[in-house]
Amino acid sequence: MLKIVPDPPLNPNQSLEDILVQISEYLVCAMTVAQQTVLLHSSSPGQVLTLATMHEIDNARALVEVALSKVQLRH
């Protein structure tokens, strides 16, 4: 599959806080794609898998938010 947008370059000097923020942004995008998939394919048998994926994305995002708050407390 061809990529429309190239991956951003990795920055080895990026702080943990910046990495967590970037992960959170990726998870927001993933959640949006999953929500749109549910709306477009409301009667599909795969909808259950998409809903499960949304649940896992939401849990991952909550963990990132907890980690981000702990990093911010250190500063």
C-alpha positions as CSV (number, residue, x, y, z in Angstrom):
1,M,0.0,0.0,0.0
2,L,1.3,3.4,-0.9
3,K,1.6,6.0,1.8
4,I,0.1,9.4,1.0
5,V,2.0,11.2,3.8
6,P,5.5,10.2,4.7
7,D,6.4,9.5,8.3
8,P,7.8,12.4,10.2
9,P,11.6,12.2,10.9
10,L,12.5,10.8,14.3
11,N,14.1,13.2,16.6
12,P,16.4,11.5,19.1
13,N,16.5,14.7,21.2
14,Q,12.7,14.8,21.7
15,S,11.6,14.9,25.3
16,L,9.4,12.2,26.9
17,E,6.7,14.7,27.3
18,D,6.7,15.6,23.6
19,I,6.7,11.9,22.7
20,L,3.6,11.3,24.9
21,V,1.8,14.3,23.4
22,Q,2.6,13.0,19.9
23,I,1.3,9.5,20.8
24,S,-1.9,11.1,22.2
25,E,-2.4,12.9,18.9
26,Y,-1.9,9.7,16.9
27,L,-4.5,8.0,19.2
28,V,-7.0,10.8,18.6
29,C,-6.6,10.3,14.8
30,A,-7.0,6.5,15.2
31,M,-10.1,7.0,17.2
32,T,-11.6,9.3,14.6
33,V,-10.9,6.8,11.8
34,A,-12.5,4.0,13.9
35,Q,-15.6,6.2,14.6
36,Q,-16.0,7.0,10.9
37,T,-15.7,3.3,10.1
38,V,-18.5,2.4,12.5
39,L,-20.7,5.2,11.0
40,L,-20.0,4.1,7.4
41,H,-20.4,0.3,8.0
42,S,-23.1,0.2,10.7
43,S,-24.5,-3.2,9.7
44,S,-21.1,-4.9,9.0
45,P,-20.1,-7.9,11.1
46,G,-16.7,-6.2,11.5
47,Q,-18.4,-3.4,13.4
48,V,-17.8,-5.4,16.7
49,L,-14.1,-5.5,16.0
50,T,-14.1,-1.8,15.3
51,L,-15.9,-1.0,18.5
52,A,-13.4,-3.2,20.4
53,T,-10.6,-1.3,18.7
54,M,-12.2,2.0,19.8
55,H,-12.3,0.7,23.4
56,E,-8.6,-0.3,23.3
57,I,-7.6,3.1,21.7
58,D,-9.5,4.9,24.5
59,N,-7.8,2.9,27.2
60,A,-4.4,3.6,25.6
61,R,-5.1,7.3,25.4
62,A,-6.1,7.3,29.1
63,L,-2.8,5.7,30.0
64,V,-0.9,8.2,27.9
65,E,-2.7,11.0,29.7
66,V,-1.7,9.5,33.1
67,A,1.9,9.2,32.0
68,L,1.9,12.7,30.6
69,S,0.5,14.1,33.9
70,K,3.3,12.3,35.8
71,V,6.0,13.7,33.5
72,Q,4.5,17.2,33.9
73,L,4.6,16.9,37.7
74,R,8.3,16.3,37.6
75,H,9.0,19.6,35.9
